[in-house]
Amino acid sequence: MQRCDTPLLLAATRCAIDLAEVRGWSAATITGVFYGLKAALDGHTGDDPVPLSQVRRRVRPRSHSSATRIAEVLAELELLHDDTTAAIRTWIDRHTGELPAGFGRDVRAWLVVLLDGYARTRPRSHVTLRVHFGTVRPFIECWAATRGHLREITSGDVDTVLEPLRSHRRYNAIMALRSLFRFAKRRGLTFADPTRHLRGGRGAGRTVLPMTAEDIRAVEQAAVTPAQRLAVSLAAVHAARLKAIRELTLDDIDLPSRRITIAGHRQRLGELTCDALLAWLGYRRATWPDTANRHVLVSRISALGTRPVSPDYLDKHPPRGVCLEHIRRDRILHEALRVNVVQSFKGYQGTPQDVIREVFSIWNVMQRQGVKYSSITTPSGESRSVMSQHVRFLDEAVQNSQANCVDGTVLFASVLYKLGIYPVLVKVPGHMFLGFYTDSQRKQISFLETTMLGEPGLNSYQKSWTFKTVDGYVSSESYKQFVNALDEGQAKFQKTAPQFQAKTPGYLLIDVQAARRAGISAIARF
């Protein structure tokens, strides 16, 4: 143990001992923190805060010391000043500086706007920035052979680099290029948008299918660690979001009652999840017996503190070849396919009647889950001058089994958009209902009154019924209610059509795909 030469170092050492006891630091970590504190505080009297850059510079040569833990101690003493530049900004400067002359400055400005947000666009995640840049970089390097600036890029140049790409790679490339050139057009960096002609939406050629039996077996074989098995079971059985898995705490687990609370919603703990949870908790207790972290998932780093694992923890430790979001979507699709209304989701590959059948399959799932209309229209922060309504997120509407007119419409629009069916939000004074195109050319549209979802709804027998034949749903009570909701939606639209044509205030048709192309995004909820 080193001698504390100054009162400041003595106070910092005592603080480190207290933090180590609370957070379960190992003896090696504590020793490293002691040595690091002496190096970081050398020459300081405590009158001024210690710059974080100085902490990292002085501690970095000492492999046994942790700049992060030392910074925690100094922050606890209110002696830390963060004077560093965010790592993502350094990454942006370094990589855009490697681009050909004439492109780097504009691409850097685009990435900074994505990072910070602009006007009505929300800031994008660091992962989005890295993916977008990694996508457009080879295109820019290709164009640089004959072009010297973004304003010189033509539609033909864009088509040339996109031509070899297929499926999700083409879709991701179109999204990145659209973002870049729309930014350049807004800033006056280009005269025209060379991506304006692109149609990269969730196209008619996409068939949405759940995971195959081979995929499921691959997941079971690939999930070899306790953490992987727990994450897979939470996504597959409880449709848990990645953020909800990371933020799950020990207080959310009630093993005697076999209950689990995910994102504020209490659910029954299934056998698969219970087994995976017990295996992980046993591993967690043996590996980090003294950690004070209350989160279920902990890592070598997070076990030393109280925060959840980092956002990329599940990305760095997934079962090989497995996407947890794919598993989560698979659970929802299987529920729709299980009742034998549709055999697969094909979007606009079939006839308009096939599209209506797919919409009914979602309607039927919502009815089986007991979703019903709830007239909750008063938001927190109610204003007399601003017309507003309380709106739940999709998972809240499903798990709480309640939806008002906006909830139900947005819920359906979200699911249909995922399936490649183009939805339209129909807004009239005091109400909203759903429209959806039944053909890819957008020439035929149907309307659905979503507030009729639970009127009268299905009884327990009807909720558990599986249709015996492909067309067996036609005679069901659920389909009769669905047809009534279609008729009601059509009648309401025809009644208000003159107001839409006259562009009367309060009457609005919102094409979801057009809104997404214009840069209007869903509220972030991970």
N, C-alpha and C positions, 0 to 999 in steps of 0.2 A: 504494500500500500504506500502510495506517495505521500510526502508531507505537504499540507496545505499552507503555502507561503503567504497568502493574503486573505483578508476577510472575505473578499469577493469569491475567491476560489473555494474557501471553506463553505460559504453559503451555497455555491453551485454544487459542491460535492454532497452536501446534505440533501439538497433538492433531488439530486440524481438517485440517492439511496431511497428516498421516499417513492419516486417514480418506479424504481426497479421493484420495490416491494408490491406496489399496486398492479404493475403490468407484467410481473413474472419474468423479468430479465434474467438471463443466465449469468453465472459468475464471470464468464469470458466477456460478455457484453458489458457488464458493470466495470470490469477492469479497463476495457477499451474506452469507455466513456470517461473514466477518471483521467487517463492519459490524454485523451482528446481535449477535455476541458482545460487542462493545464496549458496545452498548446494554443487553444483558441483564445484564452483569456490573458495570455502573456502580454504585459504592457498596458492592460486595461484597468481602470480604477473603478468602473461602474457608473461614472457620470454620464457616459454616452452609450447608446446601444451598440452591439457588435454586429457588423455587416455579415449577412449570410454568406456572401461571396468569400469573405475572409475565413469564415469557419471552414468552408469547403476547401479552400486553398491550403490552410494549415493542417487540416486533418487528413486530407487525401493521401499524403505520403505514408501515413500510418495505417497499414492494412488491417490492424486489429481494432481500429477505432471506427465508429459510425458517425458520419456527419449528421445524419438524420436524427439519431438519438441525442446527440449533443445539442442540435438545434431545438429539440423538444424541451430539454432542460433549460436552455436560455429563454425560450418562449415562456416557459412556466414562471421564470423570474422577471419577465417583461424586459429582457435585455437583448432581444433579437430584432434586427432590422432587415427585412427582405429586400435587398437591392439588386436581385438577379433578374435576368430576362427569362421569360417563360421558355421552356425547352422547345415548345412547338414553334415559337417565333424564330429561334435560332435555327431550327430545322428548315423553316421556310426560306430564310435568308441564304443558308448554305446550298440548298438544292436548286433554288431559282437562279442563284449565281452561276450554276453550272450549265444553264441553258444557253443556246446560241444567242449571239448579240441581236438585239431588236425584239426579243420575246420575253427575256427574263423579267424586266421591270413590270410589264403588264400582267404577266402570270403571277408575280408576287403580289401585286395590288388585288388581284382576284382572290387569291388564297387568304389575304388579310381580311377582306370583306366577308368571306365565308366564315372565318374564325370569329370575327367581332359582330357579325350581323349588320344589316343595313335597312333602314326604313321599316318596311313591313316584313322583312325576312328575318327569321331567328338565327342565331349563331349555330354553326354546324359543329359536330363533334370532331375531335382530332383524327379519329379513324376515317371519317368522311373526307377530310382534307387529304390525308395520305393516299386514300384509294383514288380520289379524283385526280390528284397530281400524277400518281403512278400510271393512270389510264391515259392521260393526255400527253405525258412526256415523250413517249416514242413517236406520237403523231407530230409533235412540234419538231423533233429532231429530223423526222422524215421531210417535213415541209421546208426546213431551213436550207435544204440543198438548192431550192429554187425560189424561195420566198424569204423576205427580210423582215416581215412584220405581220401581225394578225390581220391588219386591214387588207392584206394581199391574198388572204385565203379565200378560195371560191367554194361554191357548193360541190363542184367536181372534185376538188382536193379532199373535201370531207368524205364524199362517197368512196373515193379511192382507198382511204385508210380503213373505212368501215366494211368494205366489200368482203374481206376474208373472215370477218367475225360472225359468229352465230350465237343464238340462244342468249343466256344471261350476259355473256361477254359483250355482245353487241348492244344489249339494252343498257348495261352500265356505261359503255363508251358513249352512247348517245346522250345519256343523262349528264355525263361530265362535260361533253362538248357543248351541249345546250347551255349549261350553267356558265361556262367560260365566255361564250360568244354573246350571250344575253347581257352579261356584265360589261363586256367590251362595247356593245351597242349603247347601253345606258350611259356609259362614260364618254361616248364619242370617240372611242379608239378605233372603231370600224364604221364604215358607211352603211353596211348591210349585214344581216345575220345569215351566214352561210348554212346554219343548221335549221333554218325556219321550215324547210320542206320535209324534215325528218319526221317520221311517225314511229316513235319508239315506245308507245304505251304498252300496256299489258295485252298484247295483240291477240287477234282472233286465232292465230295459229298455236296458241298455248293451251295445253290440256293440263288441268290441275288434277293430280291423282294422289292418293295417300301413299305412304310407304308400302312397298311390297313385302311379302313374307321374308324374302332374302335380305331386304334392308333391315327388318326387325331383328333377324338372327345376327346380322352383322353388328348391330348396336349391342346386343347382348354379349357378343364375343369381344367387341372392342372396349366396352366399359370394364376395365380390369381393376381400377383403383376404387376405394370406397367413395372418394369425392365424385368420381365420374358416375358411379352407380346412383348416388343420391341425386345428382343434377339431372340425370336421364329420367329417373322415376318422378321427380317433381315436375319436369316438363311434360312427360307422357301421361301421367295419371291426373295431375292437378292443373295442367296447362299453365304452369307458372312462368312468368316473364323472367328474363335473365336478371334484371335488377331485383325482382322480388326474391330470387334464390340467393343472391348476394346479401341482401338485407335481412334475411330470416334470422331470428334470434332464438336463443334457448328458451326465452319466455313465451315464444309462439308455439312451443311444443308441449302437448299435454298427453304424455304416454299412458297414464292410467285410464284416461277417458278415450284414448285413441282419437284425438282431435289435433288438428294443425291449423294455425292461422296464417294465411298467405295474403299479403297486401291488404290486411285488415279484414279479411273474410275467413270466418271459421268453417272448416271442412272436416269431414271424417277422414281419418288417417288410414289409407288402404294398406293391405298386407304387403305389397311390393315396396311401397314407400317406407313402411314401418321397418321392414327388414334392412333396407338400405340405410335408413337413419340410425338404427342401432349399431350396424357395422361401422358407420362413419364416426359415431360418438365414441365407440370403443377405441378406434384408431386415434381420434382427437385427444382423448383423455390420456392415452399412453404416450403420445408424442409431445403434447404441450400440457402437462399436468398442472402447471402453475399459472397459466395465462388468465388474465382478467378480462379478456375479450368475450363478450356475451353473444357474438354472432356464431351461428352454427358452422358456417364455412370459415376456416381460418387458414392462413398460410404461414410460412416461416417468418415473413415480415409482419403481417397483420397480428400475429400472436403476441408481438411485443407491444402493441398498442390497443386501442379500443375501436378502431374503425373497421368497416367491412373490407373484404378482399377487394383488390383493385378492379376496375371495370373490365380489364383485359384478362383477369385471372381465368375465367371460364373459356376465353378464347385460346389461352395458352395451354390449358389442360383439358381439351375436349377429347372424347373417344375418337380415335383416328377415323377420319372420313365421315364424321357424324355432325350434323348441325342441330343444335337444341331447338332453334326456332322451327326447323322442319318437323321435328318430333311434336312440338306443340301444335302446329297447324294440322299435323296428321291426326291428332286426337279429335279435333273439331270436324275434320272431313269424314272420319270414320263414323262419327255420330250421325252425319247426314246420309251417308251411304248405307248404314246398317239397316235402315228401315225400308230399303228397296224402292225408293222413289226414283233415284237415278243410279246408274251403274258407274258413271264417271262425270266429272265436270269438264265440259268442252267449250263453254262460252258460245261464241258465234260460229263454231264449226257446224252446228246442227241447224235446225229450222227455228223460226220464232217460237213455235210451240215448245221446242226443247228448252229454249231459254226460260220460258215461263215455268216449265217443270222444275228447272234448277232453282229458280227463285222460290217456288213453292217448297222445295226441299229445305231451304233455309228457314222459311216461315214455319214449317212443321217442327224443325228442331227447336226453334224459339218457343213454340207452344208446348212442346214436351218438357222444356226446362221451366215452364210456368211463368214466362215473362208476360207481364200485363201492363195495361195503361195506368199511369199514376199522374194525377194532375198536380205536379209540384212545379209551380211557375215562379215562385218568389226566390230570387237569388240573395246571397249575402251581399250587403252593400247596395240595397235596393235604391233606385233613383227614379224620381218622378219625370226626369227629362230624358232618360235613356231607356228604350224598350229592351228588356232582357229576360232571360229565362234560365233557371238552374238546369244545367246539362251534365249528365253523368258520362264518364268514360265508358267505352264499350264493355270492358270487363266488369264494371260496376253494374251496368244494366243487366248483364247476364247473371251475375252471381247474386245480386239483390233481387232478381226476378221482378224488376219494375222498370218502366220506361215511359217518359212523357212523349209528346208528339215529336219533339226534337230528338230525344234519345233514340226512339224507335226508328226514325227516318235515318239518322246518322249511322245507327247500328247496321241497318240493312245496306246503306250506301257503302260502308266500309267493307262488308263481306262481299258484296257484288263486285266492287272494284278489285278486290283480291282475286276474284274468279275470272276477271277479264270481261265483265259485263259493265257497260257504261251507265252509271246512275246519275240522276238529276234530283236536286233538292228543290221542292216546290214551296216557296214561301208566300203565304198570304197573311193579311193582318190577323194576329193572334193564333196562327196555326201553321203547321208544316206537314207535308206528306211527301211521298216518294214517287219519282218517275224513273223509268229505266228503258233503254233502247233494246228492242228485240232483234235488231240486225246491226251488223258492223258498219253499214252505210248511214246509220242514224236516220233512217226514213220512217221507221215505225217505233212508236213509243207507247208504253202502258204506264198506268198510274196505280199506286197502292196506298190505301189508307191504313197506316201502320198502327193507329190507335185501336183498331179492331182486333189486334193480336190476341187479347185476352177476353174478348166479348163474343160468346160466353167462355171461350177457351175449351180445354179438353178435360175430361174426367180421368181418374187414375188408370182405368182400363184402356182408354184411348191413347194415353201417353205411353203405355207399354206395348201397344200393338205394332206388329211388323207386317207390312203388306205382303201377301202371299204371291201375287203376280205383279208383273211390271206395271200394269195399268190399274192395279187394285186400289191405288190412292184416290182414283176419280170418284168413287162412291163414299169416301170417308168424310166424316164430319169436319175434319181439319181442312180438306180441300173445298168443301162447301163454304166455309168461313173465309177461305182465301179468295174464292171467286167473288163473294160478296164485298170483300175489301177492295178487289180490283174494280168492281162496278162502282163502288162508292168513290174511289179515287178518280175514276174517269168522269163521273158526274160532277164532282167538285171542280175538276179542271175545266170541263166544258162551261160550267157556270161562270168561272172567273176568267176565261180566255179573253174576252174583250178588254179586261183590265191589263192583262199582260201585253196585248197588242198595242194598247194606248200608253204603255209604260207608266202606269199609274204608280205613284209612290206607295211602298208597302207590298207590292207584288213583284216577286223576283224568282227567276229560274236560274239555279246554280248548277252548271255542268261541272261535275267533280273533276273529270279529266282535264277540262279546259282550265279550271282553277289551279290544278296541280302544275300544269304547264306554265301558268302565269307566275308560278313561284309561291302560291299560297299552300302552306303545308299544314299537316295535322299538328295538334298540340303534342309536344313531346311527352311521352309517358312510357318509361322503360321499366 
